[in-house]
Amino acid sequence: MSKQNLTYKPSHFYTHPIMGKVAVYHESKYRGCTGSGCSADFFLNGAKPDDENHYAIKLFKTSVEAFAAFQRQTLAAKEYLAPPTGHMVQFVMRNKNRTKNRWGYTTCVARIDEHSVRKAIVLASGLITNLYHRYCLFYNLAPKMDEQSLADFSYYMNDSFDEGEQNLGGFGDLANRMIDCGSLLDMLSDIDISATQYDGDYDYETDRMKLGTARGVSEHAMCHDLHSGNIGLWRGNPVCIDFGHHIVSTIEDRHDIIFSMDDVEIEMGDSILFSRYAA
């Protein structure tokens, strides 16, 4: 087990009546994040990918957003669809006479280098995996998921989807379009999030509730926003790595934009690489 070289160290822990265990970090200056998204900043904090004993930090603006994302990722991690989570985090930023609180949680780190993301996208759906194998078969390549074959496949798919009605976001958005049975998106959408913190819906970003308000039973599910920036590999398996409120949408809305292989025939030379009629 390798030791994690921490940049940020908690000063103490306490138990919150709603959020549970919380680690408190007192910081006098902002040292910069490793990466950031629409709703969170990511701090690697010395954590290494694929190590279940190493934890990075995700910080949000509010405790509502942080706790909701934490609960969603924790549920997904139990199904091996996300990196494991640790506990909630409170950053107390003091600068002169001003104090600012930011909230987040600790999380293990998935692999998100270019090759790992491409591999995760291919593995995220049986349909995409099938398409990759057909591509390799056509070009007499061994479907080993190596860097070169995945790079060539991703370029080919981008070219295929840039024509007319098949322009569906390209290779980087494939995992977000595939809700076939057993796909990563399908399995995420099957997770019950009714008892989790309500932090608004995809179509109502400004609609925020107070901490402790449950989402309740609805048609909403984790079935959106699974693009190339939000997917990676955790110990060889494709996982979602962003559980901000954009991941929540309605199943009905998803079916309006889902990419169905039944509606597309992808040609290669004089042959059909994939169609609903292909064996």
Helices and strands as residue ranges (DSSP letters): E 12-16, E 20-27, E 35-36, E 41-43, E 56-60, H 63-78, E 85-95, E 98-107, H 114-123, H 126-138, H 147-160, G 164-166, G 171-176, H 184-189, E 220-222, G 228-230, E 231-234, E 237-240, G 245-247, E 248-250, H 251-257, G 261-263, E 266-268, E 271-274
